[in-house]
Amino acid sequence: MKYISSLLLLFSLASFAQNTAEQKKDSAYTADYRKLRTIYVTHVESKYKNNPYKLTKVFIDKSNYNGNIQEIFSDDKLIQWVRQHIGETDFKNIEEAEAEWAKAQSASRLIAPEDNEFYKTMFELSKVHGMEIVTDVMMNKGVDGEDIRQETGFIDAEKKLAALIKKQQDSDSYREWRSLETAYMKKANFVSKRDKLENGESIYGWVERNLSKTMFSSAMQAKKEWLPLEKAKKAEMADNAEYHEFYLYAVERFGPYVFTDAMDDFLAGN
């Protein structure tokens, strides 16, 4: 599913690009950057207009899959997993799961023309300039000293995101989830600066792999205490759906600086 892959790519390309050779940003690079950026923006706008991501995210949430989602998020592996573990999911039955999967698949096909152009151009230009150009475009780094904050829509998106951050963090559901998460992480002896999650892994997944390092007496106890946290997170996601959906759109559309600027505004009380 390319629409999910592109989102994951946004947050992984930066480290990947460090392993590529330095590319000279000449006039050809600048022209190709602007070309790819234009196609990328069309790709993102089309994707969120048709909203296949939302449908897919709902499906993932209802699947209750606690492992590394990237390991099964290809071809039909996810729906196959759901069929085999239907009793562990939030779907009423296999028929409901199949119907929701079909809707997500159908929505993804609506953006195929834009996707094809973006991915085709991305791979062509990465052969010329390396993956650095893809990273620069997706993270909206700009070229020739451009101020990316002057891009049409950036300021409006940043202001809206700051307001939604405040609304989220003022909500009871957010405070409940954060309280449970803090307590669970403390009992797990998980320190973010020291301990690392595998791609797509939950804290519970980390606990399963490192049970002896935690204060849990057994995997069963860890699972039992994880369930209220998982439930609280789902409640928070539903309660603050506007924030979560707009955050994904804004960061993918305008790059990570739109979020850091919004967070600065929120912390400053603007």
C-alpha positions in Angstrom: 0.0 0.0 0.0 1.9 3.0 -1.3 0.0 5.6 0.7 1.2 4.1 3.9 4.7 3.4 2.6 5.1 7.1 1.7 4.2 8.2 5.2 6.7 5.7 6.7 9.3 6.8 4.2 8.9 10.4 5.3 10.3 9.6 8.8 13.0 7.1 7.7 14.6 8.8 4.7 16.6 11.3 6.7 18.7 8.6 8.3 18.9 6.6 5.1 20.1 9.6 3.2 23.2 9.9 5.5 24.5 6.8 3.8 24.3 8.4 0.3 27.0 10.4 -1.3 26.9 14.2 -1.1 25.1 15.6 -4.2 26.0 18.9 -5.7 22.9 21.1 -5.6 23.4 22.8 -9.0 20.7 24.3 -11.3 19.8 20.8 -12.5 19.2 19.7 -8.9 17.1 22.8 -8.3 14.9 22.2 -11.3 14.4 18.5 -10.5 13.7 19.3 -6.9 10.9 21.8 -7.9 9.6 19.3 -10.4 9.4 16.4 -7.9 8.0 18.8 -5.2 5.1 19.8 -7.4 4.2 16.2 -8.2 4.6 15.3 -4.5 2.2 18.0 -3.4 -0.4 16.8 -5.9 0.1 13.3 -4.6 -0.4 14.3 -1.0 -3.4 16.5 -1.7 -5.1 13.7 -3.8 -4.3 11.1 -1.1 -6.0 13.0 1.7 -8.9 14.1 -0.5 -9.8 10.5 -1.2 -8.6 9.6 2.4 -7.5 6.0 1.9 -5.1 6.5 4.8 -8.0 7.1 7.3 -9.8 3.9 6.2 -6.6 1.9 6.4 -5.7 3.3 9.8 -9.2 2.4 11.2 -8.6 -1.1 9.9 -5.2 -1.4 11.5 -6.6 0.0 14.8 -9.5 -2.5 14.8 -7.1 -5.4 14.0 -5.4 -5.0 17.4 -2.1 -6.1 15.9 0.6 -5.4 18.4 3.7 -6.5 16.4 5.7 -4.7 13.8 3.0 -3.5 11.3 5.6 -3.1 8.6 6.3 -6.8 8.6 2.8 -7.7 7.5 1.8 -4.5 5.7 2.3 -5.7 2.2 0.1 -7.5 -0.4 -2.7 -9.1 1.6 -0.7 -10.2 4.7 -2.7 -7.9 7.0 -6.1 -9.1 6.0 -4.8 -12.7 6.2 -3.6 -12.1 9.7 -7.0 -10.7 10.7 -8.8 -13.7 9.2 -6.6 -16.0 11.3 -7.0 -14.0 14.5 -10.6 -12.6 14.1 -11.3 -13.3 17.8 -8.5 -11.0 18.9 -9.8 -8.1 16.8 -12.5 -5.5 17.2 -14.3 -6.7 14.1 -17.7 -8.3 14.7 -16.9 -11.1 12.2 -14.8 -11.9 9.2 -17.4 -10.5 6.9 -17.1 -7.0 8.5 -13.3 -7.2 8.3 -13.5 -8.1 4.6 -15.9 -5.3 3.8 -13.7 -2.6 5.5 -10.6 -4.0 3.9 -12.3 -3.8 0.5 -13.2 -0.1 1.1 -9.6 0.8 2.0 -8.4 -1.0 -1.1 -10.9 0.7 -3.3 -10.0 4.2 -1.9 -6.3 3.5 -2.6 -7.0 2.7 -6.2 -8.6 6.2 -6.7 -5.2 7.8 -6.2 -3.3 5.5 -8.5 -2.7 8.0 -11.3 -1.1 10.5 -9.0 0.8 7.8 -7.2 2.2 6.3 -10.3 3.5 9.7 -11.5 5.0 10.5 -8.2 6.8 7.1 -7.6 7.9 6.9 -11.2 9.5 10.4 -11.1 10.9 9.8 -7.6 12.8 6.7 -8.7 14.0 8.3 -11.9 15.4 11.4 -10.2 16.9 9.4 -7.3 19.0 7.6 -9.9 20.4 11.0 -10.9 20.7 12.8 -7.6 20.5 10.0 -5.0 17.9 9.6 -2.3 18.8 13.0 -1.0 16.5 14.7 -3.4 13.6 12.5 -2.2 14.4 13.3 1.4 14.6 17.0 0.6 11.3 17.0 -1.2 9.3 15.0 1.3 10.7 17.0 4.2 10.2 20.3 2.3 13.7 21.6 2.7 13.5 24.0 -0.1 16.2 25.1 -2.6 18.1 28.4 -3.4 17.5 29.7 0.1 13.7 29.6 -0.2 11.7 30.3 3.0 9.5 27.2 3.1 7.2 29.1 5.6 6.2 31.4 2.8 4.7 28.4 0.8 1.0 28.9 0.3 -0.9 27.3 3.1 2.0 26.8 5.5 1.1 29.5 8.0 -2.6 28.6 8.0 -1.7 24.9 8.6 0.7 25.7 11.4 -1.9 27.9 13.2 -4.6 25.2 12.8 -2.2 22.5 14.1 -1.2 24.6 17.1 -4.9 25.1 18.0 -5.6 21.4 17.7 -2.5 20.5 19.8 -4.0 22.6 22.6 -7.4 21.1 22.2 -5.9 17.6 22.3 -3.7 18.2 25.4 -6.5 19.9 27.3 -8.8 16.8 26.7 -9.5 14.4 29.6 -8.9 11.4 27.3 -5.4 12.6 26.5 -4.6 13.1 30.2 -5.9 9.7 31.0 -3.9 8.0 28.3 -0.7 9.9 29.2 -1.1 9.0 32.9 -1.5 5.3 32.1 1.4 5.4 29.6 3.7 7.0 32.1 2.9 4.4 34.7 3.4 1.6 32.3 6.7 2.9 30.9 7.9 3.3 34.5 7.1 -0.3 35.3 8.6 -1.4 32.0 11.8 0.4 32.9 11.7 1.9 29.5 13.8 5.0 28.9 13.3 6.5 25.4 16.8 8.0 25.3 18.3 4.5 26.0 15.8 1.9 24.8 14.7 1.7 21.2 11.5 0.4 19.7 11.6 -1.5 16.4 9.8 0.0 13.5 6.0 0.0 14.2 6.5 -1.7 17.6 4.4 -0.8 20.7 5.8 -0.5 24.2 4.1 -3.8 25.0 6.0 -5.4 22.1 9.3 -4.1 23.6 8.3 -5.5 27.0 7.7 -8.9 25.5 11.2 -8.8 24.1 12.8 -7.5 27.3 10.6 -8.9 30.0 13.6 -9.7 32.3 14.5 -6.0 32.3 11.1 -4.9 33.5 9.2 -4.9 36.8 6.5 -7.2 35.4 6.3 -10.7 36.9 5.2 -12.3 33.7 4.2 -11.6 30.1 0.6 -12.2 31.2 0.8 -9.5 33.8 2.4 -7.1 31.2 -0.4 -7.8 28.8 -3.1 -7.4 31.4 -1.8 -4.0 32.4 -1.3 -3.0 28.7 -5.0 -3.5 27.8 -6.3 -0.5 29.7 -3.6 1.7 28.2 -4.5 0.4 24.7 -8.2 1.2 25.4 -7.3 4.7 26.6 -5.2 5.4 23.6 -8.1 4.3 21.3 -10.4 6.6 23.2 -8.0 9.5 22.9 -7.5 8.9 19.2 -11.3 8.9 18.6 -11.8 12.0 20.9 -9.0 13.9 19.1 -9.5 12.5 15.6 -9.3 15.9 14.0 -5.9 16.6 15.5 -4.5 13.2 14.5 -5.8 13.4 10.9 -4.7 16.9 10.4 -1.3 16.3 11.9 -0.6 13.5 9.4 -1.7 15.7 6.5 0.2 18.8 7.6 3.5 17.1 8.2 3.3 15.1 5.0 2.2 18.1 3.0 4.5 20.8 4.5 7.2 18.9 6.2 8.2 18.4 9.9 8.8 22.1 10.5 5.1 22.8 10.4 4.7 20.6 13.5 7.8 22.1 15.3 6.5 25.6 14.6 3.0 24.7 15.8 4.4 23.1 19.0 6.5 26.3 19.6 3.4 28.4 19.2 1.4 26.1 21.6 4.2 26.2 24.3 4.4 30.0 23.9 0.7 30.3 24.4 0.1 32.0 21.1 
